[in-house]
Amino acid sequence: MAEIFRIGARERVGALGATINTKGGCITDLSCGEQMVLFPQELIHNIDGSGVVRGGMHPCSPWFGPAQEPNQGPRHGFARDMDWDIDR
């Protein structure tokens, strides 16, 4: 089950803060004080009705782009599909 964590500046004042989704280890937003650093994550619907997540910062591990071998794994690696633990 995915959990959302806010670490760093809770009120977005004076420090670096991030919101992290444990499903895929995605940083859904990153701020420095009141200034957003990343494009906030959103669900964008295609013409065919399918939803695609855009924005934020996903991990690409252990490779970036397509896998080297057929059926080796998804584009940009498998880390973005795993459940992550956040150590505080």
MDTraj code that builds the backbone (N, CA, C; nanometers):
import mdtraj as md
import numpy as np

residues = "MET ALA GLU ILE PHE ARG ILE GLY ALA ARG GLU ARG VAL GLY ALA LEU GLY ALA THR ILE ASN THR LYS GLY GLY CYS ILE THR ASP LEU SER CYS GLY GLU GLN MET VAL LEU PHE PRO GLN GLU LEU ILE HIS ASN ILE ASP GLY SER GLY VAL VAL ARG GLY GLY MET HIS PRO CYS SER PRO TRP PHE GLY PRO ALA GLN GLU PRO ASN GLN GLY PRO ARG HIS GLY PHE ALA ARG ASP MET ASP TRP ASP ILE ASP ARG".split()
xyz = np.array([
    [0.0839, -0.1181, 0.0000],
    [0.0000, 0.0000, 0.0000],
    [0.0888, 0.1248, 0.0000],
    [0.0604, 0.2177, -0.0861],
    [0.1406, 0.3392, -0.0980],
    [0.1126, 0.4346, 0.0174],
    [0.2190, 0.4989, 0.0642],
    [0.2081, 0.6031, 0.1653],
    [0.2763, 0.7278, 0.1105],
    [0.2293, 0.8432, 0.1525],
    [0.2882, 0.9698, 0.1110],
    [0.3587, 1.0302, 0.2315],
    [0.4862, 1.0646, 0.2149],
    [0.5653, 1.1254, 0.3213],
    [0.6076, 1.2651, 0.2807],
    [0.6002, 1.3586, 0.3727],
    [0.6557, 1.4931, 0.3529],
    [0.7774, 1.5017, 0.4433],
    [0.8943, 1.5261, 0.3848],
    [1.0157, 1.5397, 0.4630],
    [1.0738, 1.6780, 0.4409],
    [1.1505, 1.7255, 0.5364],
    [1.2093, 1.8583, 0.5255],
    [1.1106, 1.9631, 0.5717],
    [1.1060, 2.0745, 0.5004],
    [1.0233, 2.1890, 0.5395],
    [0.8760, 2.1546, 0.5285],
    [0.8094, 2.1427, 0.6392],
    [0.6670, 2.1068, 0.6387],
    [0.5790, 2.2220, 0.5916],
    [0.6146, 2.3429, 0.6226],
    [0.5323, 2.4572, 0.5850],
    [0.5841, 2.5264, 0.4592],
    [0.6813, 2.4644, 0.3913],
    [0.7407, 2.5211, 0.2706],
    [0.8005, 2.6591, 0.2950],
    [0.8588, 2.6780, 0.4105],
    [0.9196, 2.8061, 0.4432],
    [1.0652, 2.7837, 0.4814],
    [1.1567, 2.8444, 0.4059],
    [1.2959, 2.8517, 0.4439],
    [1.3828, 2.7292, 0.4308],
    [1.3352, 2.6213, 0.3773],
    [1.4199, 2.5032, 0.3664],
    [1.3716, 2.4135, 0.2525],
    [1.4551, 2.3171, 0.2208],
    [1.4214, 2.2210, 0.1169],
    [1.3260, 2.1169, 0.1727],
    [1.2220, 2.0854, 0.0988],
    [1.1254, 1.9846, 0.1406],
    [1.0833, 1.9010, 0.0216],
    [1.0418, 1.7787, 0.0467],
    [0.9985, 1.6891, -0.0601],
    [0.8806, 1.6056, -0.0126],
    [0.7951, 1.5685, -0.1073],
    [0.6877, 1.4735, -0.0824],
    [0.7204, 1.3491, -0.1642],
    [0.7232, 1.2342, -0.0964],
    [0.7650, 1.1097, -0.1598],
    [0.6545, 1.0067, -0.1476],
    [0.6217, 0.9409, -0.2593],
    [0.5244, 0.8328, -0.2607],
    [0.6029, 0.7019, -0.2515],
    [0.5688, 0.6173, -0.1542],
    [0.6424, 0.4928, -0.1362],
    [0.6172, 0.3925, -0.2490],
    [0.5106, 0.4110, -0.3263],
    [0.4876, 0.3248, -0.4429],
    [0.5747, 0.3778, -0.5561],
    [0.6857, 0.3130, -0.5799],
    [0.7760, 0.3537, -0.6863],
    [0.8818, 0.4536, -0.6429],
    [0.8802, 0.4984, -0.5171],
    [0.9820, 0.5919, -0.4695],
    [0.9805, 0.7244, -0.5425],
    [0.8651, 0.7660, -0.5898],
    [0.8534, 0.8884, -0.6701],
    [0.8481, 1.0122, -0.5818],
    [0.9339, 1.1100, -0.6122],
    [0.9255, 1.2406, -0.5476],
    [0.8176, 1.3177, -0.6226],
    [0.7028, 1.3367, -0.5579],
    [0.5894, 1.3995, -0.6259],
    [0.5975, 1.5509, -0.6271],
    [0.6692, 1.6087, -0.5302],
    [0.7008, 1.7513, -0.5386],
    [0.8251, 1.7804, -0.4557],
    [0.8962, 1.8834, -0.4955],
    [1.0180, 1.9267, -0.4288],
    [1.0124, 2.0784, -0.4228],
    [1.0338, 2.1329, -0.3035],
    [1.0253, 2.2778, -0.2888],
    [1.1451, 2.3298, -0.2103],
    [1.1788, 2.4529, -0.2389],
    [1.2811, 2.5258, -0.1645],
    [1.2117, 2.6514, -0.1139],
    [1.1789, 2.6523, 0.0150],
    [1.0953, 2.7598, 0.0672],
    [0.9583, 2.7489, 0.0038],
    [0.9089, 2.8569, -0.0512],
    [0.7784, 2.8557, -0.1167],
    [0.7876, 2.8269, -0.2661],
    [0.9080, 2.8137, -0.3207],
    [0.9297, 2.7930, -0.4640],
    [0.9300, 2.6438, -0.4983],
    [0.8424, 2.6021, -0.5877],
    [0.8418, 2.4636, -0.6339],
    [0.9598, 2.4436, -0.7280],
    [1.0329, 2.3345, -0.7100],
    [1.1498, 2.3041, -0.7921],
    [1.1132, 2.2090, -0.9062],
    [1.0266, 2.1128, -0.8793],
    [0.9823, 2.0171, -0.9809],
    [0.8422, 2.0504, -1.0281],
    [0.8125, 2.0114, -1.1515],
    [0.6753, 2.0191, -1.2005],
    [0.5934, 1.9219, -1.1176],
    [0.4876, 1.9670, -1.0480],
    [0.4106, 1.8768, -0.9614],
    [0.3524, 1.7594, -1.0395],
    [0.3444, 1.6465, -0.9743],
    [0.2930, 1.5265, -1.0382],
    [0.1424, 1.5362, -1.0579],
    [0.0964, 1.4966, -1.1753],
    [-0.0463, 1.4974, -1.2083],
    [-0.0806, 1.3725, -1.2880],
    [-0.2056, 1.3366, -1.2870],
    [-0.2548, 1.2299, -1.3727],
    [-0.3176, 1.2959, -1.4946],
    [-0.2638, 1.2670, -1.6109],
    [-0.3127, 1.3261, -1.7353],
    [-0.3839, 1.2170, -1.8137],
    [-0.5040, 1.2469, -1.8616],
    [-0.5816, 1.1487, -1.9364],
    [-0.5587, 1.1659, -2.0852],
    [-0.5296, 1.0549, -2.1535],
    [-0.5134, 1.0548, -2.2984],
    [-0.6502, 1.0576, -2.3658],
    [-0.6507, 1.0777, -2.4944],
    [-0.7752, 1.0805, -2.5713],
    [-0.8530, 0.9503, -2.5537],
    [-0.7813, 0.8377, -2.5441],
    [-0.8494, 0.7078, -2.5303],
    [-0.8987, 0.6822, -2.3874],
    [-0.8769, 0.7778, -2.2965],
    [-0.9270, 0.7651, -2.1603],
    [-0.8285, 0.7044, -2.0624],
    [-0.7164, 0.6528, -2.1121],
    [-0.6175, 0.5945, -2.0205],
    [-0.5441, 0.7059, -1.9467],
    [-0.5082, 0.6772, -1.8248],
    [-0.4383, 0.7762, -1.7440],
    [-0.2880, 0.7532, -1.7454],
    [-0.2114, 0.8617, -1.7513],
    [-0.0667, 0.8559, -1.7496],
    [-0.0179, 0.9558, -1.6453],
    [0.0731, 0.9125, -1.5575],
    [0.1281, 1.0021, -1.4572],
    [0.2407, 1.0830, -1.5198],
    [0.2358, 1.2132, -1.5018],
    [0.3394, 1.3030, -1.5529],
    [0.3867, 1.3927, -1.4401],
    [0.5106, 1.4346, -1.4476],
    [0.5670, 1.5241, -1.3469],
    [0.6332, 1.4470, -1.2346],
    [0.6851, 1.5200, -1.1380],
    [0.7568, 1.4560, -1.0293],
    [0.8902, 1.4027, -1.0770],
    [0.9524, 1.3176, -0.9968],
    [1.0821, 1.2600, -1.0319],
    [1.0819, 1.1127, -0.9929],
    [1.0841, 1.0266, -1.0943],
    [1.0832, 0.8816, -1.0737],
    [1.2260, 0.8286, -1.0754],
    [1.2534, 0.7259, -0.9964],
    [1.3852, 0.6632, -1.0056],
    [1.3963, 0.5820, -1.1346],
    [1.5122, 0.5814, -1.1937],
    [1.5415, 0.4977, -1.3104],
    [1.6532, 0.4036, -1.2683],
    [1.6176, 0.2798, -1.2352],
    [1.7176, 0.1877, -1.1841],
    [1.6734, 0.0448, -1.2108],
    [1.7584, -0.0427, -1.2493],
    [1.9021, -0.0245, -1.2647],
    [1.9451, 0.0252, -1.4024],
    [1.8526, 0.0629, -1.4893],
    [1.8899, 0.1182, -1.6196],
    [1.7966, 0.2318, -1.6570],
    [1.8392, 0.3132, -1.7518],
    [1.7571, 0.4218, -1.8051],
    [1.7237, 0.3861, -1.9487],
    [1.5981, 0.4012, -1.9865],
    [1.5563, 0.3673, -2.1222],
    [1.5151, 0.2215, -2.1304],
    [1.5134, 0.1674, -2.2524],
    [1.4710, 0.0279, -2.2674],
    [1.5751, -0.0679, -2.2096],
    [1.5297, -0.1856, -2.1695],
    [1.6202, -0.2889, -2.1171],
    [1.7144, -0.3356, -2.2269],
    [1.8308, -0.3848, -2.1872],
    [1.9311, -0.4326, -2.2834],
    [1.8865, -0.5599, -2.3547],
    [1.8170, -0.6451, -2.2818],
    [1.7729, -0.7735, -2.3362],
    [1.6203, -0.7763, -2.3442],
    [1.5628, -0.8420, -2.4444],
    [1.4169, -0.8555, -2.4511],
    [1.3630, -0.9241, -2.3254],
    [1.2492, -0.8807, -2.2787],
    [1.1816, -0.9356, -2.1604],
    [1.2627, -0.9244, -2.0318],
    [1.3641, -0.8377, -2.0292],
    [1.4448, -0.8196, -1.9091],
    [1.3704, -0.7380, -1.8042],
    [1.2857, -0.6454, -1.8474],
    [1.2115, -0.5636, -1.7536],
    [1.1553, -0.4408, -1.8216],
    [1.0836, -0.3600, -1.7453],
    [1.0182, -0.2423, -1.8025],
    [1.1170, -0.1309, -1.8380],
    [1.0706, -0.0403, -1.9195],
    [1.1481, 0.0780, -1.9559],
    [1.1863, 0.1528, -1.8282],
    [1.3085, 0.1975, -1.8185],
    [1.3652, 0.2705, -1.7046],
    [1.3827, 0.1837, -1.5802],
    [1.3781, 0.0528, -1.5941],
    [1.4063, -0.0366, -1.4823],
    [1.2850, -0.0683, -1.3975],
    [1.3068, -0.1570, -1.3039],
    [1.1974, -0.2066, -1.2204],
    [1.1806, -0.1301, -1.0902],
    [1.2747, -0.0451, -1.0517],
    [1.2692, 0.0235, -0.9224],
    [1.1455, 0.1120, -0.9085],
    [1.0996, 0.1679, -1.0178],
    [0.9837, 0.2583, -1.0119],
    [0.8511, 0.1855, -0.9905],
    [0.8525, 0.0523, -0.9981],
    [0.7308, -0.0268, -0.9761],
    [0.7306, -0.0965, -0.8406],
    [0.8344, -0.0755, -0.7608],
    [0.8474, -0.1433, -0.6318],
    [0.7920, -0.0570, -0.5184],
    [0.7617, -0.1229, -0.4058],
    [0.7267, -0.0501, -0.2840],
    [0.8570, -0.0121, -0.2140],
    [0.8692, 0.1131, -0.1719],
    [0.9908, 0.1632, -0.1069],
    [0.9640, 0.1884, 0.0394],
    [1.0699, 0.1777, 0.1209],
    [1.0661, 0.2176, 0.2622],
    [1.1382, 0.3507, 0.2752],
    [1.0834, 0.4403, 0.3543],
    [1.1445, 0.5704, 0.3773],
    [1.2040, 0.5718, 0.5183],
    [1.3358, 0.5915, 0.5280],
    [1.4023, 0.6060, 0.6589],
    [1.4059, 0.7540, 0.6919],
    [1.3611, 0.7874, 0.8108],
    [1.3605, 0.9279, 0.8517],
    [1.4752, 0.9573, 0.9441],
])
top = md.Topology()
chain = top.add_chain()
for i, resn in enumerate(residues, 1):
    res = top.add_residue(resn, chain, resSeq=i)
    for name in ("N", "CA", "C"):
        top.add_atom(name, md.element.get_by_symbol(name[0]), res)
traj = md.Trajectory(xyz[None], top)
